[in-house]
Amino acid sequence: QVQLVESGGGSVQAGGSLRLSCAASGSTSSINTMGWYRQAPGKERELVASVTSDGVPNYADSVKGRFTVSRENAKNTLSLQMNTMKPEDTAVYYCHALVRWSGGWFNYWGQGTQVTVSS
């Protein structure tokens, strides 16, 4: 079992910045990829950015050059630095962990944190 707790959401004006953090606990040694997803009202949940256990990042095209994902394996934390934010970044942001356990793969999610960008 893995538990994920996000923090750092809030409201910001367009062009501003926010930083999200996610703390993992439990069987953290089994975590493979960690990432951030978001879900806006009426839309499907989508990948924002992820990073493998080896530190290789992956970004959605919509956030490339604006968002930076970072991971500290020793501290079991994941962060998302969001710069030059746009109103379309408004969503609930979820921390995600892909866990390898007993030969299978499992998805774990945080409770989500609201991010609102006003124009």
N, C-alpha and C positions, 0 to 999 in steps of 0.2 A: 504494500500500500504506500502511496505517495500523497502527501497533502501539499497543496499550493495556496499561498496567500498573497494576493496582490495589494499594492498600495501606490499612492501617488496620483490618482486620477483627480479631475477637477475641471474648472472652466478657465478658458483663456481666449483672448482675442486673436483673430487671424494674424498670422505672422509671428505669433508668440511660441513659447516652448513649454513642454512638460516632460517630466521623467517618471516613468513607471518602474516599479520594482516588484519582483516576485521571489518569495522565499519558499524553498522546498524543504520538506521534512519527511521522515519515514525512511523507506528503502531507497535512498537517493543514489546509492551505488548502481542501481539497476536502470537509472535514467539514461536514455540515449539522446534523442533530440529534444530540445526545449524551444518554445516559441511563443509568439504573441498572435492571437487572432482577434478579430473585432466583428461586431454585429451591429449594424444600424437598423433602426425601425423599418420593418417591412422587407428587409434584405436578409440574405443568407450569411452565415458566419464565413469569414474569409481570412486567409492567412495574411498577416502583416509582415512578419519577419521570424526567422528561426535560426538556430545555431546548433550544429552537431556537437557531440561530446569532444570532438577534436578541434572545435572552435571555428568551423567553416560556416559563415553566415549565408543566409538566403533572404532576399527581399521581394515583396510585391513591387511591381513596376510603379505603382502609384505613390510609393513612399521612398523609392531609391533617391539618394542624394539628400534626403531630408531627415530620415530616421536612422538611428544606429542601435543595433542590438548587441548586447555584451553579456558574457556569462562568466561567472567565477565558480569553477567546480569545487574549489576548496571550501567556499562559503555556501555552496548550494543556492546561489542566487542568479537571477536573470534580470536584466534591465533593458529598458527601451527609452532612449533619448529621442524625443520628438521635437524637431525644429521646423521653423517656417510652416507652422500648422495652417491648415485650411478648414473651412466649414465642413467640407466633405470628410474630414477625419473624425467628425462627431460619431461616436458609437460607444458601446460597452466593449471594453477590452478584456480579453481573457488570457491568462497564462496557461500554457499547455505543456505537458510532458509526455513523451513517448517512452514507455517502459518495457524493457525486455524481462520477462518473468516466467520461469518454468516452461521455456520453449515457446512461449507465445508473446504477442505484442499487445500492450494495453495503453489506452489513452486516459490521462488524468487532466482535470480542469480546475482552475481556480474559480472563485465565486463571481469574478468579474468586477471591473471598476469603470465608472462612467467618465467619459471624456467628452467635453462639450466645447466646440470652437465657434465663437460668434464672429459675424462679419462686421 
